[in-house]
Amino acid sequence: MPQNLADIPLKTINGKESSLADYRGKVLLVVNVASKCGLTPQYEGLEALHRAYRDRGFAVLGFPANDFAGQEPGTDEEISAFCTTNFGVDFPMFSKIAVTGEGKHPFYAALTQAQPDKQGDADSFREKLRGFGMTPTEDPEVLWNFEKFLIARDGSVAARFTPGTTPDDPELVAAIEAELAK
């Protein structure tokens, strides 16, 4: 039985104790982020999503992770400064965690257990990674930086999207709007 996501302890990027219970009743987009990734410009689109829908009970939650090719080497303080300075990130950010492998944070273990399948073209993303000489993970593991989990107002995982699904992708936006309409 998957653990209730709201009960799993988390830390904000500023070191404060937190959990998804702090966001009860909201629709959330949980994203593992990195500062030195080819997908890092998605921060801009994620912030735009956050601003567009926050007044309707939506939030983007960023979880820095250094699991993929060392693309998030910084400290929480460095990550926070980078996100604010370069992308004006105002959405909640959390302390750096592991999202895959043996040291995977319990929060990400629960997310991947609750929603093992991704929407989007994971196979071509894996092929691109192989083309760069990298070994991609296999499902249900998180594939790469900027994978997205959509959490419904009731705290359940409503959907999961590949890293290549951009924040303005019509399928992602439609899924967010559908959850907000519930």
C-alpha positions in Angstrom: 0.0 0.0 0.0 1.6 3.3 -1.0 2.4 5.7 1.8 0.1 8.8 2.0 2.1 11.5 0.3 0.9 14.2 2.7 2.5 12.3 5.7 6.0 12.1 4.3 8.4 14.7 5.9 10.1 17.1 3.6 12.4 20.1 4.0 12.0 23.4 2.2 15.1 24.8 0.4 15.4 27.1 3.4 15.6 24.2 5.9 12.1 24.4 7.3 10.1 21.2 8.1 7.3 20.7 5.6 5.1 18.1 3.9 2.4 18.0 1.2 -0.1 18.5 4.1 1.0 22.2 3.9 -0.7 22.2 0.4 -3.8 20.2 1.3 -6.7 20.9 -1.1 -4.4 22.3 -3.9 -3.5 20.8 -7.2 0.3 20.4 -7.4 2.9 19.9 -10.0 5.9 18.2 -8.4 9.0 18.5 -10.5 12.6 17.3 -9.9 14.8 20.2 -11.1 18.4 20.8 -11.9 20.4 24.0 -12.7 22.9 22.6 -15.2 20.6 20.5 -17.5 19.6 21.1 -21.1 16.0 21.2 -19.7 16.8 23.9 -17.1 15.0 26.6 -19.2 11.8 24.8 -18.2 12.1 26.8 -14.9 10.7 29.8 -16.9 7.6 27.8 -18.0 7.1 26.3 -14.6 7.1 29.7 -13.0 4.6 30.9 -15.7 2.3 28.0 -14.9 2.6 28.7 -11.2 1.7 32.3 -11.7 -1.2 31.6 -14.1 -3.0 29.1 -11.9 -2.0 29.9 -8.3 -5.1 31.9 -7.6 -7.1 28.9 -8.5 -5.4 26.6 -5.9 -2.4 25.4 -7.9 1.3 25.3 -7.1 4.5 24.0 -8.7 6.8 22.4 -6.2 10.5 22.1 -7.2 12.7 19.3 -5.9 16.4 19.8 -6.8 18.2 16.5 -7.5 21.7 15.6 -8.5 20.8 12.1 -9.8 21.5 12.7 -13.5 25.0 13.4 -14.8 25.8 15.7 -11.8 23.5 18.4 -13.2 22.6 19.8 -9.8 25.9 20.1 -7.9 25.1 23.2 -5.8 24.0 23.6 -2.2 20.4 24.5 -1.3 21.6 28.2 -1.0 23.3 28.2 -4.4 20.3 26.5 -6.0 17.9 29.0 -4.5 20.0 32.0 -5.6 20.3 30.5 -9.2 16.6 30.0 -9.5 15.7 33.5 -8.2 18.3 35.3 -10.2 18.0 33.5 -13.5 14.3 32.6 -13.7 12.5 34.7 -11.0 11.3 31.4 -9.4 8.7 32.2 -6.8 7.1 28.7 -6.5 8.0 26.6 -3.5 11.4 24.9 -3.6 12.6 22.0 -1.4 15.9 20.8 -0.2 18.0 18.8 -2.6 17.1 15.0 -2.5 17.6 11.8 -4.5 14.8 10.9 -6.8 16.1 7.6 -8.1 18.3 4.7 -7.1 19.1 3.2 -3.7 19.1 6.5 -1.8 15.8 7.6 -3.3 13.8 9.9 -0.9 10.6 8.2 0.5 8.5 10.9 -1.2 9.8 10.0 -4.7 9.5 6.3 -3.8 5.8 6.9 -3.0 5.3 9.0 -6.2 6.8 6.4 -8.5 4.9 3.6 -6.8 1.6 5.5 -7.1 2.1 6.4 -10.8 4.6 4.1 -12.4 3.7 5.1 -16.0 4.6 8.4 -17.7 2.7 10.3 -20.4 4.8 11.5 -23.2 7.5 10.0 -25.4 9.8 8.3 -22.9 11.4 6.0 -25.5 12.7 8.9 -27.7 13.9 10.7 -24.6 15.9 7.5 -23.7 17.3 7.3 -27.2 18.5 10.9 -27.0 20.2 10.2 -23.7 21.9 7.1 -25.2 23.0 9.4 -28.1 24.8 11.5 -25.5 26.5 8.3 -24.1 24.3 8.2 -21.0 22.4 5.2 -19.6 18.8 6.1 -18.9 16.7 4.6 -16.1 13.9 2.3 -16.8 10.3 2.6 -15.6 9.1 3.1 -13.0 12.2 5.1 -12.0 12.3 8.9 -12.7 13.8 9.2 -16.2 15.7 12.5 -15.9 15.5 16.0 -14.6 12.2 17.8 -15.0 9.9 14.8 -14.8 6.5 16.0 -13.6 3.9 14.5 -11.2 0.4 16.0 -11.1 -1.1 15.7 -7.6 -4.9 16.1 -7.3 -6.6 18.1 -4.6 -7.3 14.8 -2.7 -3.5 14.1 -2.5 -3.5 11.3 -5.1 -1.2 11.2 -8.1 -3.4 12.1 -11.1 -0.7 11.9 -13.8 3.0 11.8 -14.6 4.8 13.4 -17.5 8.2 12.8 -19.1 11.0 15.3 -18.7 10.6 16.4 -22.4 7.0 17.4 -21.7 7.3 21.2 -21.5 5.3 23.3 -19.0 3.2 24.8 -21.9 2.5 21.4 -23.5 -1.3 21.3 -24.2 -1.6 17.8 -22.7 0.0 18.9 -19.4 -2.0 22.2 -19.3 -5.3 20.3 -20.0 -4.5 17.8 -17.2 -3.9 20.7 -14.8 -7.1 22.5 -15.8 -9.1 19.3 -15.5 -7.8 18.8 -11.9 -8.5 22.4 -11.0 -12.1 22.0 -12.3 -12.8 19.1 -9.9 
